[in-house]
Amino acid sequence: MSLLQQLDGRLTKLFAQWQVHVFEPREHMIQCNAVNVGTDFTKPRTNLLLRQRQAGGASARWEIFIDDDIEYRGNDARKRQLFQGAHRRRWQMLTPPQSVRGDLNHALRLALAWLASPLLNQQSPPADTPLPRQQQVQHHGEDEAADPETMRLAGDFSTLLAAYGEPLTQKRLRSNPGELSAGQRETADLAAVSLLARPPLLPVLSGASGMGKTFIAHRVAGEFLRRGLVQQVLEVQAAELVCGAVLWPDRDDRFRRLLNEARQLPRTLLIIEQLDLAMGRSPAVASILCNALDAGVMLLGIARAEVAPGWLAHSKSLEHRSRILPVPGLCRFELQALVHARLAELAEAPHTVNPQTLSVVIQQGHRHGEGNPGEVVRLFNEVLAISRWRQSDAIGPDDVYFLAEQVGKVDAFNEQGREPREGDPERS
């Protein structure tokens, strides 16, 4: 019997009412996403993971984990000790004074009690969103165990999102302290407006590497979490999703399964990196995307500049539901501020920087488009690396020219050897 089938009827009903996503990420593990917690915690919700370390029914032993970015701020010193466990892979292990033993339902109720979850008080859940289709099931009496079919409907989610969807917390989304430029802020606003449309549109951030597509997407996601517009944000790397799919039907089927899972998660924003890789030029995937958008799934895509318009041309339906948003470059003043900020962050930076050095860095950092912040920062980091390697306490324009010349030779060599890409001018 699986762990999902061991849940009793009361917990099944509570999880469905409170829209808690319950699934088994691995054998002997059960995960509950978006569990409401008490007011003494720094977040209103957390993900909860239980791992069965020793089988045996009523004598089973359990380890309990919660998100690593949630903290207990209450005055109970004994309870505070529970939340001082080790952090690993975005999880924090709870450390009770005694091992948690008993069946799954006992361990879950104990964890919910430690988190002061309103689920145990059977308070009314928020009613601002409908229940997912798979959770709108009929439940048995409070004291009866749900039958296996009810359990399957309440928690049978496949594991593509669990395997490829990385949860992004407020702490993770705030890890980069940089501010959006004026152009980036305008792009972020347009993306947010597209997501808030009913039904939502598909904003696709398009641009060269280093332009800040992911940076903008994370800022939009962080603002949606802060305002309570979504309960959770998941980021999927499409390259990992489709890797190993030799045939196009296999690739299409993986994307279909991923979006079907997303349709079951309430108030979830899904960021898809390399969206163009997952879609290619498949009309089937275009239709699947349209159906997901019409069903209310909130998707924020990120795509490469040279192919983003191409995979929309063959699908008028998707073209009408999408917004291609080119990410603008930074002006010279904004690039200077960026490089100065980078220099201030580095404790090991040289003591002396020639005043002309930063201007030369910005001038030489435009190899892949004007105003590319990632390209400028990469060149500056390489110049700092030269200083550390030479054990010099100063950097000047000559260091930048030397490095730009060497990198330019490598770029020219790579350009001669690579295969033609879509959008390239024809070679004589």
C-alpha positions as CSV (number, residue, x, y, z in Angstrom):
1,M,0.0,0.0,0.0
2,S,1.4,3.4,-1.0
3,L,1.7,6.2,1.5
4,L,-1.0,8.2,-0.2
5,Q,-3.4,5.2,0.3
6,Q,-2.6,5.3,4.0
7,L,-4.0,8.8,4.6
8,D,-7.2,8.7,6.5
9,G,-10.4,10.4,5.3
10,R,-10.2,13.4,7.6
11,L,-6.7,14.4,6.4
12,T,-7.7,13.8,2.8
13,K,-10.6,16.1,3.2
14,L,-8.6,18.8,4.9
15,F,-5.9,18.8,2.3
16,A,-8.5,19.0,-0.5
17,Q,-10.3,21.9,1.2
18,W,-7.0,23.8,1.8
19,Q,-5.7,23.0,-1.7
20,V,-2.6,21.3,-0.4
21,H,-0.9,19.4,-3.2
22,V,0.0,15.9,-1.9
23,F,2.2,13.4,-3.8
24,E,5.0,10.9,-3.4
25,P,8.2,12.3,-4.8
26,R,10.0,9.0,-4.1
27,E,9.4,5.7,-2.4
28,H,8.9,6.0,1.3
29,M,8.4,9.8,1.0
30,I,5.3,12.0,1.0
31,Q,5.3,15.7,0.3
32,C,2.6,18.3,1.1
33,N,3.0,21.6,-0.8
34,A,1.6,25.0,0.4
35,V,0.7,24.0,3.9
36,N,-0.7,26.9,6.0
37,V,1.2,27.6,9.2
38,G,0.7,29.7,12.3
39,T,1.4,33.4,12.8
40,D,4.6,32.8,14.6
41,F,6.4,31.9,11.4
42,T,8.0,34.2,8.9
43,K,6.0,32.7,6.0
44,P,2.3,31.9,5.8
45,R,2.9,28.6,4.1
46,T,5.6,25.9,3.8
47,N,6.2,22.7,2.0
48,L,6.2,19.7,4.2
49,L,8.1,16.4,3.5
50,L,8.0,13.2,5.6
51,R,10.5,10.4,5.0
52,Q,9.9,6.9,6.4
53,R,13.2,5.7,7.8
54,Q,11.9,2.5,9.3
55,A,8.8,0.6,8.1
56,G,6.5,-1.2,10.4
57,G,3.0,0.4,10.4
58,A,2.3,1.8,13.9
59,S,6.0,1.4,14.8
60,A,7.3,3.2,11.8
61,R,9.9,6.0,12.3
62,W,9.7,9.3,10.4
63,E,11.9,12.3,9.6
64,I,10.1,15.6,9.0
65,F,11.4,18.4,6.8
66,I,10.1,21.9,6.0
67,D,11.3,24.8,3.7
68,D,14.8,26.0,4.7
69,D,13.8,29.7,4.4
70,I,11.0,29.6,7.0
71,E,11.8,30.6,10.6
72,Y,10.0,30.3,13.9
73,R,9.7,33.7,15.7
74,G,7.6,32.7,18.7
75,N,8.5,32.9,22.4
76,D,8.4,29.1,23.1
77,A,12.1,28.2,23.6
78,R,11.3,24.4,23.6
79,K,9.4,24.8,20.3
80,R,12.2,26.9,18.8
81,Q,14.6,23.9,19.3
82,L,12.5,22.0,16.8
83,F,13.4,24.3,14.0
84,Q,17.2,24.3,14.5
85,G,17.9,21.3,12.3
86,A,20.4,20.9,9.5
87,H,19.7,22.5,6.1
88,R,20.2,20.5,2.9
89,R,18.9,20.9,-0.6
90,R,16.4,23.6,0.3
91,W,15.0,21.5,3.2
92,Q,15.3,22.0,6.9
93,M,15.0,18.9,9.2
94,L,13.0,19.2,12.3
95,T,14.7,18.0,15.5
96,P,12.2,16.8,18.1
97,P,13.5,15.5,21.4
98,Q,12.3,12.0,20.6
99,S,12.0,10.1,17.3
100,V,8.6,10.4,15.6
101,R,7.1,7.0,15.6
102,G,3.7,5.7,14.6
103,D,1.7,5.6,11.4
104,L,1.7,8.2,8.7
105,N,-1.5,10.0,9.9
106,H,0.0,10.4,13.4
107,A,3.2,11.8,12.0
108,L,1.4,14.3,9.8
109,R,-0.9,15.5,12.6
110,L,2.2,15.9,14.9
111,A,4.0,18.0,12.2
112,L,0.9,20.1,11.6
113,A,0.6,20.7,15.4
114,W,4.2,21.9,15.6
115,L,3.6,24.3,12.7
116,A,0.4,25.5,14.4
117,S,-1.4,24.9,11.2
118,P,-5.0,26.0,11.0
119,L,-5.8,22.8,9.2
120,L,-5.9,21.0,12.6
121,N,-8.4,23.6,13.9
122,Q,-10.6,22.9,10.9
123,Q,-11.0,26.6,10.2
124,S,-12.6,27.7,6.9
125,P,-10.1,27.8,4.1
126,P,-9.7,30.8,1.8
127,A,-12.4,30.8,-0.9
128,D,-10.8,33.0,-3.5
129,T,-9.9,30.2,-5.8
130,P,-11.8,27.0,-6.9
131,L,-10.5,23.6,-6.0
132,P,-8.5,21.8,-8.6
133,R,-10.5,19.3,-10.7
134,Q,-8.7,16.3,-9.2
135,Q,-9.5,17.5,-5.6
136,Q,-13.3,18.0,-6.1
137,V,-14.1,14.6,-4.8
138,Q,-16.8,13.2,-2.5
139,H,-15.4,12.2,1.0
140,H,-16.6,9.7,3.4
141,G,-17.5,10.4,7.0
142,E,-15.0,12.0,9.3
143,D,-14.2,8.8,11.0
144,E,-14.1,6.6,7.9
145,A,-11.1,5.9,5.9
146,A,-11.3,6.9,2.3
147,D,-11.4,4.2,-0.3
148,P,-8.4,3.7,-2.7
149,E,-10.2,5.5,-5.6
150,T,-10.8,8.6,-3.5
151,M,-7.2,8.6,-2.4
152,R,-6.1,8.3,-6.0
153,L,-8.2,11.3,-7.0
154,A,-7.1,13.4,-4.1
155,G,-3.4,12.9,-4.5
156,D,-2.4,11.1,-7.7
157,F,-0.1,13.5,-9.4
158,S,2.7,12.3,-11.7
159,T,6.2,13.4,-10.8
160,L,7.4,15.5,-13.8
161,L,6.9,18.8,-11.9
162,A,8.5,17.1,-8.8
163,A,11.5,16.1,-10.9
164,Y,12.0,19.2,-13.0
165,G,10.1,22.0,-11.2
166,E,12.3,23.9,-8.8
167,P,10.4,25.8,-6.2
168,L,11.4,29.5,-6.0
169,T,11.0,31.0,-2.5
170,Q,11.0,34.7,-1.6
171,K,14.4,34.2,-0.1
172,R,15.8,32.7,-3.4
173,L,14.1,35.4,-5.5
174,R,15.6,38.2,-3.4
175,S,19.1,36.7,-3.6
176,N,20.2,39.1,-6.3
177,P,20.0,42.6,-4.8
178,G,20.3,44.5,-8.1
179,E,17.7,46.9,-9.3
180,L,15.8,46.8,-12.6
181,S,16.7,49.5,-15.1
182,A,14.0,51.7,-16.6
183,G,13.7,49.5,-19.7
184,Q,13.8,46.3,-17.7
185,R,11.1,47.6,-15.4
186,E,8.8,48.4,-18.4
187,T,9.4,44.9,-19.7
188,A,8.6,43.4,-16.3
189,D,5.3,45.5,-16.1
190,L,4.2,44.2,-19.5
191,A,4.9,40.6,-18.4
192,A,2.9,41.1,-15.2
193,V,0.0,42.6,-17.1
194,S,0.0,39.6,-19.5
195,L,-0.1,37.2,-16.6
196,L,-2.9,39.0,-14.9
197,A,-5.2,38.9,-18.0
198,R,-8.2,36.5,-17.8
199,P,-7.5,34.1,-19.2
200,P,-3.7,34.7,-18.9
201,L,-1.6,35.4,-21.9
202,L,1.9,33.9,-22.4
203,P,4.7,36.6,-21.9
204,V,8.0,35.4,-23.4
205,L,11.1,37.3,-22.4
206,S,13.4,37.2,-25.4
207,G,17.0,38.3,-25.7
208,A,20.6,37.3,-26.0
209,S,22.5,35.6,-23.2
210,G,23.3,38.0,-20.4
211,M,20.6,40.5,-21.1
212,G,18.8,39.7,-17.9
213,K,15.8,37.6,-19.0
214,T,15.9,35.3,-15.9
215,F,16.6,38.3,-13.6
216,I,13.4,40.0,-14.8
217,A,11.4,36.8,-14.6
218,H,12.5,36.3,-11.0
219,R,11.6,39.9,-10.1
220,V,8.1,39.5,-11.6
221,A,7.7,36.2,-9.7
222,G,8.9,37.7,-6.4
223,E,6.4,40.5,-6.7
224,F,3.5,38.0,-7.4
225,L,4.5,36.1,-4.3
226,R,4.8,39.3,-2.2
227,R,1.3,40.5,-3.2
228,G,-0.3,37.0,-2.7
229,L,-1.2,36.7,-6.4
230,V,0.2,33.2,-6.4
231,Q,0.9,30.6,-3.8
232,Q,4.0,29.2,-5.3
233,V,6.5,29.7,-8.2
234,L,8.1,26.7,-10.0
235,E,10.9,27.0,-12.5
236,V,11.5,24.4,-15.2
237,Q,14.5,24.0,-17.3
238,A,13.1,22.9,-20.7
239,A,16.5,21.6,-21.8
240,E,16.5,19.1,-18.9
241,L,12.8,18.2,-19.5
242,V,13.3,17.2,-23.2
243,C,16.9,15.9,-22.9
244,G,16.9,12.2,-24.0
245,A,13.7,12.5,-26.0
246,V,14.9,11.2,-29.3
247,L,11.6,11.4,-31.2
248,W,9.5,14.5,-31.5
249,P,6.3,12.7,-30.2
250,D,8.2,11.8,-27.0
251,R,9.2,15.5,-26.5
252,D,5.6,16.6,-27.1
253,D,4.3,14.1,-24.7
254,R,6.6,15.2,-21.9
255,F,5.5,18.8,-22.3
256,R,1.8,17.7,-22.4
257,R,2.2,15.8,-19.1
258,L,4.0,18.8,-17.5
259,L,1.3,21.2,-18.4
260,N,-1.4,18.7,-17.3
261,E,0.2,18.6,-13.9
262,A,0.4,22.4,-13.8
263,R,-3.3,22.6,-14.4
264,Q,-4.0,20.8,-11.1
265,L,-2.0,23.2,-9.0
266,P,-4.0,26.3,-7.8
267,R,-2.5,29.8,-8.1
268,T,0.9,28.6,-9.3
269,L,3.2,30.5,-11.6
270,L,5.4,28.3,-13.9
271,I,8.6,29.8,-15.3
272,I,9.9,27.9,-18.3
273,E,13.5,28.5,-19.3
274,Q,14.4,27.7,-22.9
275,L,10.8,27.5,-23.9
276,D,11.7,27.4,-27.5
277,L,13.7,24.1,-27.0
278,A,10.6,22.4,-25.5
279,M,8.4,23.6,-28.3
280,G,10.5,23.5,-31.4
281,R,8.1,23.9,-34.3
282,S,5.5,21.4,-33.1
283,P,1.9,22.4,-33.8
284,A,0.8,19.9,-31.1
285,V,2.8,21.7,-28.4
286,A,1.4,25.0,-29.6
287,S,-2.1,23.7,-29.2
288,I,-1.3,22.2,-25.8
289,L,0.0,25.6,-24.7
290,C,-3.2,27.3,-25.9
291,N,-5.3,24.8,-24.0
292,A,-3.3,25.4,-20.8
293,L,-3.6,29.2,-21.1
294,D,-7.3,28.9,-21.6
295,A,-7.6,26.7,-18.5
296,G,-6.0,29.5,-16.5
297,V,-2.4,28.2,-16.2
298,M,0.0,31.1,-15.6
299,L,3.2,30.6,-17.7
300,L,6.2,32.9,-18.0
301,G,8.5,31.9,-20.9
302,I,12.1,32.6,-21.5
303,A,13.6,32.1,-25.0
304,R,16.6,32.8,-27.1
305,A,16.4,36.0,-29.2
306,E,17.3,34.3,-32.5
307,V,14.4,31.8,-32.4
308,A,11.6,33.3,-30.3
309,P,9.6,34.8,-33.2
310,G,10.1,31.7,-35.4
311,W,8.2,29.2,-33.3
312,L,5.1,31.4,-33.2
313,A,4.8,32.0,-37.0
314,H,3.1,28.6,-37.7
315,S,0.5,28.9,-34.9
316,K,-1.9,31.9,-35.2
317,S,-3.8,30.7,-32.1
318,L,-0.6,30.8,-30.0
319,E,0.5,34.1,-31.6
320,H,-2.7,35.7,-30.4
321,R,-2.2,34.4,-26.9
322,S,1.5,35.3,-26.6
323,R,3.4,38.5,-26.0
324,I,7.1,38.5,-27.2
325,L,8.9,40.9,-25.0
326,P,12.4,41.7,-26.1
327,V,14.6,42.6,-23.2
328,P,16.3,46.0,-23.7
329,G,20.0,46.7,-23.1
330,L,21.3,49.1,-20.5
331,C,22.5,52.6,-21.3
332,R,26.2,53.5,-20.6
333,F,25.3,55.2,-17.3
334,E,23.4,52.1,-16.1
335,L,26.3,49.8,-17.1
336,Q,28.8,52.0,-15.3
337,A,26.6,51.8,-12.1
338,L,26.5,48.0,-12.6
339,V,30.3,47.6,-12.8
340,H,30.9,50.0,-9.8
341,A,28.4,47.9,-7.8
342,R,30.2,44.7,-8.9
343,L,33.6,46.2,-7.8
344,A,32.2,47.2,-4.4
345,E,30.9,43.6,-3.8
346,L,34.3,42.0,-4.2
347,A,36.4,42.1,-1.1
348,E,39.4,40.7,-3.1
349,A,39.2,43.5,-5.8
350,P,42.3,45.5,-6.6
351,H,43.0,48.5,-4.5
352,T,43.6,50.8,-7.5
353,V,41.4,51.0,-10.6
354,N,42.4,53.4,-13.4
355,P,39.5,55.8,-14.0
356,Q,39.5,54.9,-17.7
357,T,39.3,51.2,-17.0
358,L,35.5,51.0,-16.5
359,S,34.8,52.9,-19.7
360,V,37.0,50.6,-21.7
361,V,35.3,47.6,-20.1
362,I,31.9,48.9,-21.2
363,Q,33.2,49.8,-24.6
364,Q,34.8,46.3,-25.2
365,G,31.9,44.4,-23.6
366,H,29.5,44.9,-26.5
367,R,30.6,41.9,-28.6
368,H,27.1,40.4,-28.4
369,G,24.8,43.4,-28.6
370,E,24.8,46.9,-27.3
371,G,24.2,47.3,-23.6
372,N,24.5,43.7,-22.6
373,P,25.0,43.7,-18.8
374,G,26.0,40.1,-18.6
375,E,28.7,40.5,-21.2
376,V,30.1,43.6,-19.5
377,V,30.1,41.9,-16.1
378,R,31.8,38.8,-17.5
379,L,34.6,40.8,-19.1
380,F,35.1,42.8,-15.9
381,N,35.3,39.6,-13.9
382,E,37.9,38.3,-16.3
383,V,39.9,41.5,-15.9
384,L,39.8,41.1,-12.1
385,A,40.9,37.5,-12.5
386,I,44.0,38.7,-14.5
387,S,44.8,41.0,-11.6
388,R,44.6,38.1,-9.1
389,W,46.6,35.8,-11.3
390,R,49.4,38.4,-11.8
391,Q,49.2,39.3,-8.1
392,S,48.8,42.9,-9.1
393,D,47.1,45.6,-6.9
394,A,46.0,47.6,-9.9
395,I,44.2,47.2,-13.2
396,G,44.2,49.6,-16.2
397,P,42.9,49.9,-19.7
398,D,45.7,47.8,-21.1
399,D,44.5,44.8,-19.2
400,V,41.1,45.2,-20.7
401,Y,42.4,45.7,-24.3
402,F,44.6,42.6,-23.9
403,L,41.8,40.4,-22.7
404,A,39.3,41.7,-25.2
405,E,41.7,41.0,-28.0
406,Q,42.4,37.4,-26.9
407,V,38.7,36.7,-26.4
408,G,37.9,38.3,-29.8
409,K,40.3,35.8,-31.4
410,V,38.6,32.9,-29.8
411,D,35.2,34.3,-30.9
412,A,36.4,34.6,-34.5
413,F,37.7,31.0,-34.4
414,N,34.4,29.7,-33.0
415,E,32.4,31.7,-35.6
416,Q,34.3,30.0,-38.4
417,G,33.7,26.5,-37.1
418,R,30.0,26.7,-36.0
419,E,27.1,25.5,-38.0
420,P,24.8,28.2,-39.5
421,R,21.9,29.3,-37.3
422,E,18.5,30.6,-38.1
423,G,18.6,34.3,-38.8
424,D,22.3,34.4,-39.8
425,P,23.2,36.4,-42.9
426,E,24.2,34.2,-45.9
427,R,27.9,33.7,-46.2
428,S,29.7,34.2,-49.5
